[in-house]
């Protein structure tokens, strides 16, 4: 998954936090432990990239 952030964000960290919040909220809708730390799991597996637009 690639997420691109526009110049309207002050920094990559601001956008990364928003993506983390989005994935955390999504993970909370899943049954069981499948949604726990989904952001960290994707980052560690190099399946999530936060890139400038």
Secondary structure, 3 states (H helix, E strand, C coil): CEEEECCCCCCHHHHHHHHHHHHHHHHHCCCCCCCCCHHHHHHHCCCCEEEEC
